[in-house]
Amino acid sequence: MSMTRINEFTAKQGQGDRLRDLLRSFLSTLDSAAGCQSCQVLQSAEHPTRIVVLEVWDSVEAHQASVKNISPEAFAQIMPLLDGSPKGENFS
């Protein structure tokens, strides 16, 4: 049974587009990972500082393995753009 992961990010004021673009730059890495069925980055039309990443995976384990393909330096680029901690949860 597949698993959907929903990740929520809130950017600092004026940084929504930059955060969206940075998260989209990770899509090819995630899409090519074993077990990835789909991945989307969505930005709220009403609240452009709100970004959601929707990921569909074959399993939780496939998702966890894919995170290792994104370097700590890439994650470090995200942190200064955030207003608060990102949230993520798995759904089935």
VOTORLUM-173148 format. One record per residue: residue number from 1; residue in three letters; y negated, x, z of N, C-alpha, C, CB in turn. Coordinates in Angstrom, 1 decimal. Glycine has a CB too. Layout:
residues N
+-----+---------+---------+--------+--------+----------+---------+--------+---------+--------+--------+----------+---------+--------+
: num : residuo : n_north : n_east :   n_up : ca_north : ca_east :  ca_up : c_north : c_east :   c_up : cb_north : cb_east :  cb_up :
+-----+---------+---------+--------+--------+----------+---------+--------+---------+--------+--------+----------+---------+--------+
: NUM :     ALA :       Y :      X :      Z :        Y :       X :      Z :       Y :      X :      Z :        Y :       X :      Z :
...
+-----+---------+---------+--------+--------+----------+---------+--------+---------+--------+--------+----------+---------+--------+
//
This chain:
residues 92
+-----+---------+---------+--------+--------+----------+---------+--------+---------+--------+--------+----------+---------+--------+
: num : residuo : n_north : n_east :   n_up : ca_north : ca_east :  ca_up : c_north : c_east :   c_up : cb_north : cb_east :  cb_up :
+-----+---------+---------+--------+--------+----------+---------+--------+---------+--------+--------+----------+---------+--------+
:   1 :     MET :     1.2 :    0.8 :    0.0 :      0.0 :     0.0 :    0.0 :    -1.2 :    0.9 :    0.0 :      0.0 :    -1.0 :    1.2 :
:   2 :     SER :    -2.2 :    0.6 :   -0.8 :     -3.4 :     1.4 :   -0.9 :    -4.3 :    1.1 :    0.3 :     -4.2 :     1.1 :   -2.2 :
:   3 :     MET :    -5.2 :    2.0 :    0.5 :     -6.2 :     2.0 :    1.6 :    -7.6 :    2.2 :    1.0 :     -5.9 :     3.1 :    2.6 :
:   4 :     THR :    -8.5 :    1.4 :    1.5 :     -9.9 :     1.5 :    1.1 :   -10.7 :    2.1 :    2.3 :    -10.5 :     0.1 :    0.7 :
:   5 :     ARG :   -11.5 :    3.1 :    2.0 :    -12.4 :     3.8 :    3.0 :   -13.8 :    3.4 :    2.6 :    -12.2 :     5.3 :    3.0 :
:   6 :     ILE :   -14.5 :    2.9 :    3.6 :    -15.9 :     2.6 :    3.4 :   -16.7 :    3.5 :    4.3 :    -16.2 :     1.1 :    3.8 :
:   7 :     ASN :   -17.6 :    4.3 :    3.7 :    -18.5 :     5.3 :    4.4 :   -19.9 :    4.8 :    4.2 :    -18.3 :     6.7 :    3.8 :
:   8 :     GLU :   -20.6 :    4.8 :    5.4 :    -22.0 :     4.3 :    5.4 :   -22.9 :    5.4 :    5.8 :    -22.2 :     3.1 :    6.3 :
:   9 :     PHE :   -24.0 :    5.6 :    5.0 :    -25.0 :     6.6 :    5.3 :   -26.4 :    6.0 :    5.3 :    -24.9 :     7.8 :    4.2 :
:  10 :     THR :   -27.2 :    6.4 :    6.2 :    -28.6 :     6.0 :    6.2 :   -29.4 :    7.3 :    6.1 :    -29.0 :     5.2 :    7.5 :
:  11 :     ALA :   -30.2 :    7.3 :    5.0 :    -31.1 :     8.5 :    4.7 :   -32.4 :    8.3 :    5.5 :    -31.4 :     8.6 :    3.2 :
:  12 :     LYS :   -33.0 :    9.5 :    5.7 :    -34.4 :     9.5 :    6.2 :   -35.3 :    8.8 :    5.2 :    -34.8 :    10.9 :    6.6 :
:  13 :     GLN :   -36.4 :    8.3 :    5.7 :    -37.3 :     7.6 :    4.8 :   -37.7 :    8.5 :    3.6 :    -38.6 :     7.2 :    5.6 :
:  14 :     GLY :   -37.6 :    8.0 :    2.4 :    -38.0 :     8.8 :    1.2 :   -36.9 :    9.7 :    0.7 :    -39.2 :     9.6 :    1.5 :
:  15 :     GLN :   -35.7 :    9.7 :    1.3 :    -34.6 :    10.6 :    0.9 :   -33.4 :    9.8 :    0.4 :    -34.2 :    11.4 :    2.1 :
:  16 :     GLY :   -33.5 :    8.5 :    0.2 :    -32.4 :     7.7 :   -0.3 :   -31.9 :    8.2 :   -1.7 :    -32.8 :     6.3 :   -0.4 :
:  17 :     ASP :   -32.8 :    8.4 :   -2.6 :    -32.3 :     8.8 :   -4.0 :   -31.7 :   10.2 :   -3.9 :    -33.5 :     8.8 :   -4.9 :
:  18 :     ARG :   -32.3 :   11.1 :   -3.2 :    -31.7 :    12.4 :   -3.1 :   -30.3 :   12.4 :   -2.4 :    -32.6 :    13.3 :   -2.2 :
:  19 :     LEU :   -30.2 :   11.6 :   -1.4 :    -28.8 :    11.5 :   -0.7 :   -27.8 :   10.9 :   -1.7 :    -28.9 :    10.7 :    0.6 :
:  20 :     ARG :   -28.2 :    9.8 :   -2.4 :    -27.4 :     9.2 :   -3.4 :   -26.9 :   10.2 :   -4.4 :    -28.1 :     8.0 :   -4.0 :
:  21 :     ASP :   -27.8 :   10.9 :   -5.0 :    -27.5 :    11.9 :   -6.0 :   -26.5 :   13.0 :   -5.5 :    -28.7 :    12.5 :   -6.6 :
:  22 :     LEU :   -26.8 :   13.4 :   -4.3 :    -25.9 :    14.5 :   -3.7 :   -24.5 :   13.9 :   -3.5 :    -26.5 :    15.0 :   -2.4 :
:  23 :     LEU :   -24.4 :   12.7 :   -3.0 :    -23.1 :    12.1 :   -2.8 :   -22.4 :   11.9 :   -4.1 :    -23.2 :    10.8 :   -2.0 :
:  24 :     ARG :   -23.1 :   11.5 :   -5.1 :    -22.5 :    11.3 :   -6.4 :   -22.0 :   12.6 :   -7.0 :    -23.5 :    10.7 :   -7.4 :
:  25 :     SER :   -22.6 :   13.7 :   -6.6 :    -22.2 :    15.0 :   -7.1 :   -20.8 :   15.3 :   -6.6 :    -23.1 :    16.1 :   -6.7 :
:  26 :     PHE :   -20.3 :   14.7 :   -5.6 :    -19.0 :    14.9 :   -5.1 :   -17.9 :   14.0 :   -5.7 :    -18.9 :    14.6 :   -3.6 :
:  27 :     LEU :   -18.3 :   13.1 :   -6.6 :    -17.4 :    12.1 :   -7.1 :   -16.3 :   12.8 :   -8.0 :    -18.1 :    11.1 :   -8.0 :
:  28 :     SER :   -16.6 :   13.7 :   -8.8 :    -15.6 :    14.3 :   -9.6 :   -14.6 :   15.0 :   -8.8 :    -16.3 :    15.4 :  -10.6 :
:  29 :     THR :   -14.9 :   15.6 :   -7.7 :    -14.0 :    16.3 :   -6.8 :   -13.0 :   15.2 :   -6.2 :    -14.7 :    17.1 :   -5.7 :
:  30 :     LEU :   -13.6 :   14.1 :   -5.7 :    -12.8 :    13.1 :   -5.1 :   -11.9 :   12.4 :   -6.2 :    -13.7 :    12.0 :   -4.4 :
:  31 :     ASP :   -12.5 :   12.0 :   -7.3 :    -11.8 :    11.3 :   -8.4 :   -10.6 :   12.1 :   -8.9 :    -12.7 :    11.0 :   -9.5 :
:  32 :     SER :   -10.7 :   13.4 :   -8.9 :     -9.6 :    14.3 :   -9.4 :    -8.5 :   14.6 :   -8.3 :    -10.1 :    15.5 :  -10.0 :
:  33 :     ALA :    -8.8 :   14.2 :   -7.1 :     -7.8 :    14.5 :   -6.0 :    -6.6 :   13.6 :   -6.1 :     -8.5 :    14.2 :   -4.6 :
:  34 :     ALA :    -5.5 :   14.2 :   -5.7 :     -4.2 :    13.4 :   -5.7 :    -4.3 :   12.2 :   -4.8 :     -3.0 :    14.3 :   -5.3 :
:  35 :     GLY :    -4.0 :   11.0 :   -5.4 :     -4.0 :     9.8 :   -4.6 :    -5.2 :    9.0 :   -4.7 :     -3.7 :    10.1 :   -3.2 :
:  36 :     CYS :    -6.3 :    9.5 :   -5.4 :     -7.5 :     8.8 :   -5.5 :    -7.4 :    7.7 :   -6.6 :     -8.7 :     9.7 :   -5.7 :
:  37 :     GLN :    -7.6 :    6.5 :   -6.3 :     -7.6 :     5.4 :   -7.3 :    -9.0 :    5.1 :   -7.8 :     -7.0 :     4.1 :   -6.7 :
:  38 :     SER :   -10.0 :    5.2 :   -7.0 :    -11.4 :     5.0 :   -7.4 :   -12.3 :    5.5 :   -6.3 :    -11.6 :     3.5 :   -7.8 :
:  39 :     CYS :   -13.6 :    5.7 :   -6.8 :    -14.6 :     6.1 :   -5.8 :   -15.9 :    5.7 :   -6.4 :    -14.5 :     7.7 :   -5.5 :
:  40 :     GLN :   -16.8 :    5.1 :   -5.6 :    -18.1 :     4.7 :   -6.0 :   -19.1 :    5.0 :   -5.0 :    -18.1 :     3.2 :   -6.3 :
:  41 :     VAL :   -20.3 :    5.4 :   -5.4 :    -21.5 :     5.6 :   -4.5 :   -22.5 :    4.4 :   -4.9 :    -22.1 :     7.0 :   -4.7 :
:  42 :     LEU :   -22.8 :    3.6 :   -3.9 :    -23.7 :     2.5 :   -4.1 :   -24.9 :    2.6 :   -3.2 :    -23.0 :     1.2 :   -3.8 :
:  43 :     GLN :   -26.1 :    2.3 :   -3.7 :    -27.4 :     2.3 :   -3.0 :   -27.9 :    0.9 :   -2.9 :    -28.4 :     3.3 :   -3.6 :
:  44 :     SER :   -28.3 :    0.5 :   -1.7 :    -28.8 :    -0.8 :   -1.5 :   -30.1 :   -1.0 :   -2.3 :    -29.1 :    -1.1 :    0.0 :
:  45 :     ALA :   -30.2 :   -2.2 :   -3.0 :    -31.4 :    -2.5 :   -3.7 :   -32.5 :   -2.9 :   -2.7 :    -31.2 :    -3.6 :   -4.7 :
:  46 :     GLU :   -32.2 :   -3.5 :   -1.6 :    -33.2 :    -4.0 :   -0.7 :   -33.6 :   -2.9 :    0.3 :    -32.6 :    -5.2 :    0.1 :
:  47 :     HIS :   -32.7 :   -2.0 :    0.6 :    -32.9 :    -1.0 :    1.6 :   -32.5 :    0.4 :    1.0 :    -32.2 :    -1.2 :    3.0 :
:  48 :     PRO :   -33.3 :    1.0 :    0.2 :    -32.8 :     2.2 :   -0.6 :   -32.4 :    3.4 :    0.3 :    -33.9 :     2.6 :   -1.5 :
:  49 :     THR :   -32.6 :    3.3 :    1.6 :    -32.1 :     4.4 :    2.4 :   -30.7 :    4.2 :    2.8 :    -33.0 :     4.5 :    3.7 :
:  50 :     ARG :   -30.1 :    3.0 :    2.5 :    -28.7 :     2.7 :    2.8 :   -27.8 :    3.0 :    1.6 :    -28.5 :     1.3 :    3.3 :
:  51 :     ILE :   -26.8 :    3.9 :    1.9 :    -25.9 :     4.3 :    0.8 :   -24.5 :    4.1 :    1.3 :    -26.1 :     5.9 :    0.5 :
:  52 :     VAL :   -23.6 :    3.5 :    0.5 :    -22.2 :     3.3 :    0.8 :   -21.4 :    4.0 :   -0.2 :    -21.9 :     1.7 :    0.8 :
:  53 :     VAL :   -20.3 :    4.6 :    0.3 :    -19.3 :     5.2 :   -0.6 :   -18.0 :    4.5 :   -0.4 :    -19.1 :     6.8 :   -0.3 :
:  54 :     LEU :   -17.5 :    3.9 :   -1.5 :    -16.3 :     3.1 :   -1.4 :   -15.2 :    3.9 :   -2.1 :    -16.4 :     1.7 :   -2.1 :
:  55 :     GLU :   -14.1 :    4.2 :   -1.4 :    -13.0 :     5.0 :   -1.9 :   -11.7 :    4.2 :   -1.8 :    -12.9 :     6.4 :   -1.1 :
:  56 :     VAL :   -10.9 :    4.2 :   -2.8 :     -9.6 :     3.6 :   -2.7 :    -8.6 :    4.7 :   -2.9 :     -9.5 :     2.4 :   -3.8 :
:  57 :     TRP :    -7.7 :    4.7 :   -2.0 :     -6.7 :     5.8 :   -2.0 :    -5.2 :    5.2 :   -1.9 :     -6.9 :     6.8 :   -0.8 :
:  58 :     ASP :    -4.3 :    6.0 :   -2.3 :     -2.9 :     5.7 :   -2.2 :    -2.5 :    5.6 :   -0.7 :     -2.0 :     6.7 :   -2.9 :
:  59 :     SER :    -3.1 :    6.4 :    0.1 :     -2.8 :     6.5 :    1.6 :    -3.9 :    7.2 :    2.3 :     -1.4 :     7.2 :    1.8 :
:  60 :     VAL :    -3.9 :    7.0 :    3.6 :     -4.8 :     7.7 :    4.5 :    -4.6 :    9.2 :    4.4 :     -4.6 :     7.2 :    6.0 :
:  61 :     GLU :    -3.4 :    9.6 :    4.3 :     -3.1 :    11.0 :    4.2 :    -3.7 :   11.6 :    2.9 :     -1.6 :    11.3 :    4.2 :
:  62 :     ALA :    -3.7 :   10.9 :    1.8 :     -4.3 :    11.4 :    0.6 :    -5.8 :   11.6 :    0.7 :     -4.0 :    10.4 :   -0.6 :
:  63 :     HIS :    -6.4 :   10.6 :    1.4 :     -7.9 :    10.8 :    1.7 :    -8.1 :   12.0 :    2.5 :     -8.4 :     9.5 :    2.4 :
:  64 :     GLN :    -7.4 :   12.1 :    3.6 :     -7.6 :    13.3 :    4.5 :    -7.4 :   14.6 :    3.8 :     -6.6 :    13.2 :    5.7 :
:  65 :     ALA :    -6.5 :   14.7 :    2.9 :     -6.2 :    15.9 :    2.2 :    -7.4 :   16.2 :    1.2 :     -4.9 :    15.8 :    1.4 :
:  66 :     SER :    -8.0 :   15.1 :    0.7 :     -9.1 :    15.3 :   -0.3 :   -10.3 :   15.9 :    0.3 :     -9.4 :    14.0 :   -1.0 :
:  67 :     VAL :   -10.6 :   15.6 :    1.6 :    -11.8 :    16.1 :    2.2 :   -11.8 :   17.6 :    2.3 :    -11.9 :    15.5 :    3.7 :
:  68 :     LYS :   -10.6 :   18.2 :    2.3 :    -10.6 :    19.7 :    2.3 :   -11.1 :   20.3 :    1.0 :     -9.1 :    20.1 :    2.5 :
:  69 :     ASN :   -11.2 :   19.5 :   -0.1 :    -11.7 :    20.0 :   -1.4 :   -13.2 :   20.1 :   -1.4 :    -11.2 :    19.1 :   -2.5 :
:  70 :     ILE :   -13.9 :   19.6 :   -0.4 :    -15.4 :    19.6 :   -0.4 :   -15.7 :   20.7 :    0.7 :    -16.0 :    18.2 :    0.0 :
:  71 :     SER :   -16.5 :   21.6 :    0.3 :    -16.8 :    22.8 :    1.1 :   -17.7 :   22.4 :    2.3 :    -17.5 :    23.9 :    0.3 :
:  72 :     PRO :   -17.6 :   23.1 :    3.4 :    -18.5 :    22.9 :    4.5 :   -20.0 :   23.0 :    4.1 :    -18.2 :    23.8 :    5.7 :
:  73 :     GLU :   -20.3 :   23.9 :    3.2 :    -21.7 :    24.1 :    2.7 :   -22.2 :   22.8 :    2.0 :    -21.7 :    25.3 :    1.7 :
:  74 :     ALA :   -21.3 :   22.2 :    1.3 :    -21.7 :    20.9 :    0.6 :   -22.0 :   19.8 :    1.6 :    -20.6 :    20.4 :   -0.4 :
:  75 :     PHE :   -21.2 :   19.7 :    2.6 :    -21.5 :    18.8 :    3.7 :   -22.8 :   19.1 :    4.4 :    -20.3 :    18.7 :    4.7 :
:  76 :     ALA :   -23.0 :   20.4 :    4.6 :    -24.2 :    20.9 :    5.3 :   -25.5 :   20.4 :    4.5 :    -24.2 :    22.4 :    5.4 :
:  77 :     GLN :   -25.4 :   20.3 :    3.2 :    -26.6 :    19.8 :    2.5 :   -27.0 :   18.4 :    2.8 :    -26.3 :    20.0 :    1.0 :
:  78 :     ILE :   -26.0 :   17.6 :    3.2 :    -26.2 :    16.2 :    3.5 :   -26.9 :   16.0 :    4.8 :    -24.8 :    15.4 :    3.5 :
:  79 :     MET :   -26.6 :   16.8 :    5.8 :    -27.0 :    16.5 :    7.1 :   -28.6 :   16.4 :    7.3 :    -26.5 :    17.6 :    8.0 :
:  80 :     PRO :   -29.4 :   17.3 :    6.7 :    -30.8 :    17.1 :    6.8 :   -31.4 :   15.9 :    6.2 :    -31.5 :    18.3 :    6.2 :
:  81 :     LEU :   -30.7 :   15.2 :    5.3 :    -31.1 :    14.0 :    4.7 :   -30.9 :   12.7 :    5.5 :    -30.5 :    13.9 :    3.3 :
:  82 :     LEU :   -30.0 :   12.9 :    6.5 :    -29.6 :    11.7 :    7.2 :   -30.4 :   11.3 :    8.4 :    -28.2 :    11.9 :    7.7 :
:  83 :     ASP :   -30.5 :   10.0 :    8.6 :    -31.2 :     9.4 :    9.8 :   -30.1 :    8.8 :   10.6 :    -32.3 :     8.3 :    9.4 :
:  84 :     GLY :   -29.5 :    9.6 :   11.4 :    -28.3 :     9.2 :   12.2 :   -27.0 :    9.7 :   11.6 :    -28.3 :     7.7 :   12.3 :
:  85 :     SER :   -25.9 :    9.5 :   12.4 :    -24.6 :     9.9 :   11.9 :   -24.0 :    9.0 :   10.9 :    -23.7 :    10.1 :   13.2 :
:  86 :     PRO :   -23.3 :    9.5 :    9.9 :    -22.6 :     8.7 :    9.0 :   -21.4 :    8.0 :    9.7 :    -22.1 :     9.5 :    7.8 :
:  87 :     LYS :   -21.1 :    6.8 :    9.1 :    -19.9 :     6.0 :    9.7 :   -18.9 :    5.8 :    8.6 :    -20.4 :     4.6 :   10.2 :
:  88 :     GLY :   -17.7 :    5.9 :    9.0 :    -16.6 :     5.6 :    8.0 :   -15.4 :    4.9 :    8.7 :    -16.1 :     7.0 :    7.4 :
:  89 :     GLU :   -14.8 :    4.1 :    7.9 :    -13.6 :     3.3 :    8.4 :   -12.7 :    3.0 :    7.3 :    -14.1 :     2.0 :    9.1 :
:  90 :     ASN :   -11.4 :    3.0 :    7.7 :    -10.3 :     2.7 :    6.7 :   -10.0 :    1.2 :    6.8 :     -9.1 :     3.5 :    6.9 :
:  91 :     PHE :    -9.8 :    0.6 :    5.6 :     -9.4 :    -0.8 :    5.5 :    -8.2 :   -1.0 :    4.7 :    -10.6 :    -1.7 :    5.0 :
:  92 :     SER :    -7.3 :   -2.0 :    5.0 :     -6.1 :    -2.3 :    4.2 :    -6.1 :   -3.7 :    3.9 :     -4.8 :    -1.8 :    4.8 :
+-----+---------+---------+--------+--------+----------+---------+--------+---------+--------+--------+----------+---------+--------+
//
